[in-house]
Amino acid sequence: MSRLLLRQALIRSTPRLTCYRCTSQWSNRSHTCGELRPEHRDQRVVLSGWVQYVRLGGRFVLLRDAHGVTQLVLPEAGAGSVDRLTLESVLKVEGVVRRRPEGSDNPSMETGQVEVEVTKLEELSRAPPKMPVRGWEHNQARFYSNVFLAVHETLCSFL
């Protein structure tokens, strides 16, 4: 089985946090990244999370939180402002939910039918350009394959 198929099977089998309303009056977001669907189209949203991936010169950004991943589309004029964005930086964005263009849906993402056109971007915390550990390399499958090391390390710390 290829690594991609294995990864997709793992993502589908991983239980998601069930969160019907993970925002409150004290929250700095209106929705979570994993909550947006086509029925949210044309709604103004506020999201916050970590930068998972930046592509096409900063025009597209994947924003991740504990509930999922959402694709952000930055305006061409604002694309230069994200040149300084680093992976794992924390962002707060405001924008409008749009349906992805025909043929660009991503079936491997729960939010793969929509994207957020960003109108305002605020960098809450900047991550160093070269992180010692890259988050996307340490997925859940790798964690479970090395869980005995974590247990051993924890037990040894009590001795």
MOZI-V260647 format. One record per backbone hydrogen bond with DSSP energy under -0.5 kcal/mol. NH is the residue of the N-H (numbers start at 1). CO is the residue of the C=O. E is the energy in kcal/mol with one decimal. If there is no record, write none. Layout:
# MOZI-V260647
NH;CO;E
NH;CO;E
This chain:
# MOZI-V260647
6;2;-2.3
7;3;-2.6
8;4;-2.6
9;5;-2.3
10;6;-2.2
11;7;-2.5
12;8;-2.2
13;9;-1.7
14;10;-1.2
19;17;-0.8
27;24;-1.2
30;46;-2.5
31;46;-1.4
35;32;-1.2
36;32;-0.5
40;37;-2.2
41;38;-1.7
42;97;-3.1
43;40;-1.9
45;95;-2.9
47;93;-2.4
49;91;-1.9
50;64;-3.1
51;89;-2.3
52;50;-0.6
52;62;-3.2
53;62;-1.0
55;60;-2.6
59;55;-0.7
59;56;-1.2
60;55;-1.9
61;72;-2.0
62;53;-2.9
63;61;-0.6
63;70;-3.0
64;50;-3.0
65;68;-2.3
68;65;-0.9
70;63;-2.5
72;61;-3.5
73;116;-3.0
74;59;-2.8
74;72;-0.5
78;75;-0.6
79;75;-0.8
79;76;-0.7
81;78;-1.0
82;79;-1.1
83;80;-1.2
85;82;-1.6
88;51;-3.0
89;86;-1.7
90;125;-2.8
91;49;-3.0
91;89;-0.5
92;122;-2.6
93;47;-2.7
94;120;-2.7
95;45;-2.1
96;117;-2.0
97;43;-2.2
98;115;-3.3
100;113;-2.4
104;101;-2.2
106;112;-1.8
107;105;-0.6
109;106;-1.6
112;109;-1.4
114;111;-1.4
115;98;-2.5
116;71;-2.3
117;96;-2.8
117;115;-0.6
118;73;-2.4
118;116;-0.8
119;94;-3.1
120;94;-1.9
122;92;-2.6
124;90;-2.0
124;122;-0.8
125;90;-1.6
131;129;-0.7
135;133;-0.6
137;134;-1.5
138;134;-0.6
138;135;-1.0
139;137;-0.8
143;139;-1.9
144;140;-2.6
145;141;-1.8
146;142;-1.1
146;143;-0.8
147;144;-0.8
149;146;-0.9
150;146;-1.2
151;147;-2.4
152;148;-2.5
153;149;-2.7
154;150;-2.2
155;151;-2.7
156;152;-2.5
157;153;-1.3
158;154;-0.7
158;155;-1.0
159;155;-0.5
159;156;-0.7
